Amino acid sequence: MHPINDILEPGMLVRNPEHPDWGLGQVQSVIDGRITVNFRDAGKVVINGGRVELMPVFES
């Protein structure tokens, strides 16, 4: 898993830099490197944390 993904936990806000059109997302779960995120414009997506580095958003 990418190091920045190690800090993610449910409730945190993130963006996927590979898909900026998905908008802001909220982490639902992080289990065994699989990160489930509910994105505003893409819905619920399960992401492989070893392949995609999500960017935490601390201000919305």
N, C-alpha and C positions, 0 to 999 in steps of 0.2 A: 504494500500500500504506500502511496506517496506520503511523505512525512506530514504535510499540512493536513491530510485527511485524518491523521491520527488524533487531532484535537477535536474533530467533529463529534457532536452528540445531539440527541433528539432536541428539537426546538430551535437549533441554530439556523440562521439564514445564510444561504449560499447562492453563488452563481456558477454556471458551467461555462468557462471561457470558450469551449468548443462550440457551444450553442447559446450565444447571447440572446437569441430570439425566444428562448424558453422563459426569460424573465427571472425574477427572484424566486428562490425555492426554500422550503423549510424541510430540514432533515427530520425524517420520521423514525429511522432506525439505522444503526451501524452494527452489522453482524458478520464476522469472518471476512472483512474486507468488502462486503457488499453494502452499499449505502443507498437506502431508499429515501428519495426526495420528492416532495410534492411541489412541482413548479407551477407558477401562476399561469403560464401560457402553454404548458405541455402536459400537465397532469402528473400523475405518479410515475416515477421512473426509478428503476433499480440500476445503480451504477457500480461498475467494477472499480474499486478504489485503487487497484494496482495499475489501471490503464488511464484513468482520468483524474486529474487534480482539480478538485473543486475549490473555489475561492470563497472563504468566509466573508460575510458582510456584517460589519459591526454598526453601520449606520444605514437606515433605510430611506 
